[in-house]
Amino acid sequence: MKKTNWMMAALLALALTAVGLGGAGCNKSEPVTSDNKPETTASDKAAVKYTCNMHPEVVKDAPGNCPKCGMKLVEKR
């Protein structure tokens, strides 16, 4: 009888943990657009900088190509 109680307690704990972890991912703190990308405001767009992976000293305000190697600039994070 003790082994059955221990197993039931272990299964209950496992189930509660799974429910708790599953529910944690459902809380969204950022507004999301219809294509599931976070909304960006005008101030966010102004703050975005673009840089070259090969030449991190190259920083631009708009997307484009690196003037040194021609690679596509990526958002600097």
N, C-alpha and C positions, 0 to 999 in steps of 0.2 A: 504494500500500500504506500509506503514512503517513497519508493521509486516512482510511482505514478504521479504523486503530488509534486515531486521535484521536476519531472518532465513537463507537467502542465504549467508549472510556474516558469520554467525556462521558455516554453513556447509562448506564453503570455508576454513575457518580457521581450522576446524577439518580435512579436507582432506589434507591441506598443512602440518599439524602437523603429520598426519599418514605417509605421504610420507617422511618427514624429519626423523622421527624415524626409518622407515623401511630402508632407505638408510644408516643410521649411522652404522648398523650392517654389512654392506657389505665390509667395509674397513678392510683388513687383513694386519697386520703389520709383522707377522712372516711367514717364508716359511713353507709350509705344505707338508707333504709327501702324497703319494697316499692313505694311510689309515686314513687321516684326523688328524694325530697327528703331533704336531710341530716337526721339525727336531731338532736333538740334535747333537752338535758338540763334538769333542774329549774333549775339555776343559769343556763342560757341563757335560759329563759323569764322568770326573775326580772329579768334584766338588760335585757330588751326594753322599750323605751320607744316611745310613739306620739306623733306630732306632726301638726300641720296644715300642709299645703303653703303655705297663704296666711298663716298666723300661726305662725311657727316658735317663738315664745315659749310657745305652748301645748304642754305636755309632760305626757302621762298614762302611767300604768302599765298600762292596759288599752285595748283597742280601743274605739272609739266614735265620736262626732261632736264636732266642734269647738264649744265653747260660744259662740264669737263669730260664726261664719258657717254652722255646720251641716254643713260638709264632713266626709267620712269621714276619720278619723285614719289615718295610714300609719306603718309601722315606721320608727323613726329609726335610721339607720345611721351 
